[in-house]
Amino acid sequence: MGKYGAIPVLGLAALAAFDPSLSWAYIAALAVFELWLVRRMASTARSPVPVNEAPYQFTEEEAA
């Protein structure tokens, strides 16, 4: 989505608020964002969190 990906989505939300016939564009943009987010979440590692690393300093028991 990039650094400025929220700006067009907010613009679509504003346009949809003033012209309800454009709400489909906002819904489509939201669906694309959700798909991107699901892909991003699926690509992350599923390993346990690191122990005693900043900023959280989890203990061995908390990390498990």
C-alpha positions in Angstrom: 0.0 0.0 0.0 2.9 2.3 0.6 3.5 5.3 2.7 0.6 7.4 1.3 -1.9 4.6 0.5 -4.5 6.0 3.0 -4.9 9.3 1.2 -6.7 7.9 -1.8 -8.9 5.7 0.4 -9.9 8.7 2.5 -10.6 10.6 -0.6 -12.9 7.8 -1.8 -14.6 7.8 1.5 -15.2 11.5 1.3 -16.5 11.2 -2.2 -18.8 8.4 -1.2 -20.2 10.5 1.6 -21.1 13.3 -0.8 -22.2 11.0 -3.7 -23.6 7.6 -2.6 -23.3 6.3 -6.1 -19.5 6.3 -5.7 -19.7 4.1 -2.6 -18.9 1.0 -4.7 -15.4 2.5 -5.3 -14.8 2.8 -1.6 -16.0 -0.7 -1.0 -13.7 -2.0 -3.7 -10.8 -0.1 -2.3 -11.5 -1.5 1.2 -11.7 -5.0 -0.2 -8.3 -4.6 -1.9 -6.8 -3.4 1.3 -8.3 -6.3 3.2 -6.8 -8.8 0.7 -3.4 -7.1 0.9 -3.6 -7.2 4.7 -4.5 -10.9 4.7 -1.5 -11.7 2.4 0.8 -9.6 4.6 -0.4 -11.4 7.7 0.0 -14.8 6.1 3.6 -14.1 5.0 4.8 -13.3 8.5 6.8 -15.9 10.6 4.8 -18.0 13.0 7.7 -18.5 15.4 7.4 -17.5 19.1 8.2 -14.0 20.1 11.9 -13.3 21.1 12.7 -13.5 24.8 14.2 -10.4 26.6 14.3 -8.2 23.6 13.2 -4.6 23.5 10.7 -3.1 23.7 8.6 -5.7 25.5 11.1 -7.8 27.4 9.0 -10.9 27.5 9.9 -13.6 29.9 10.3 -17.2 28.7 6.8 -18.1 30.1 5.2 -15.0 28.4 6.8 -15.8 25.1 5.5 -19.3 25.1 
